[in-house]
Amino acid sequence: MYSHASIIRAVELYIKLDKRVEATIRQLGCPTKNAPRNWYREY
């Protein structure tokens, strides 16, 4: 489980990287490809 602060940082990075999932996963080590997208939708 990720903390709220970690999710916010991930979403901000996802936006900064022009919503490129692969680049976000590489930098953060997210568990799944869908995690950044799902977090973005909730943001």
ROVO-398441 format. One record per residue (C-alpha): residue in three letters; x, y, z. Coordinates in steps of 0.2 Angstrom, whole numbers, plus 5000, padded with zeros to 4 digits. Example, Ala and Ser with C-alpha at 12.3 -4.5 7.8 and 13.67 -1.06 7.14 Angstrom:
2
REC code c1 c2 c3
REC ALA 5062 4978 5039 $
REC SER 5068 4995 5036 $
end
This chain:
43
REC code c1 c2 c3
REC MET 5000 5000 5000 $
REC TYR 5006 5017 4995 $
REC SER 5005 5032 5006 $
REC HIS 4994 5047 5001 $
REC ALA 5010 5058 4999 $
REC SER 5018 5044 4988 $
REC ILE 5003 5043 4977 $
REC ILE 5002 5062 4975 $
REC ARG 5021 5062 4970 $
REC ALA 5018 5048 4957 $
REC VAL 5003 5058 4949 $
REC GLU 5013 5074 4948 $
REC LEU 5027 5064 4940 $
REC TYR 5015 5056 4928 $
REC ILE 5008 5073 4923 $
REC LYS 5026 5080 4921 $
REC LEU 5031 5065 4910 $
REC ASP 5016 5069 4898 $
REC LYS 5006 5054 4905 $
REC ARG 5019 5041 4899 $
REC VAL 5015 5026 4909 $
REC GLU 5031 5017 4905 $
REC ALA 5042 5031 4910 $
REC THR 5033 5034 4926 $
REC ILE 5034 5015 4931 $
REC ARG 5053 5015 4927 $
REC GLN 5056 5030 4939 $
REC LEU 5045 5025 4953 $
REC GLY 5045 5006 4952 $
REC CYS 5026 5005 4952 $
REC PRO 5018 4988 4954 $
REC THR 5007 4988 4939 $
REC LYS 5005 4998 4923 $
REC ASN 4988 5003 4928 $
REC ALA 4993 5011 4945 $
REC PRO 4998 5028 4938 $
REC ARG 4983 5029 4927 $
REC ASN 4971 5024 4942 $
REC TRP 4979 5036 4954 $
REC TYR 4978 5050 4941 $
REC ARG 4959 5047 4939 $
REC GLU 4957 5048 4958 $
REC TYR 4967 5064 4959 $
end
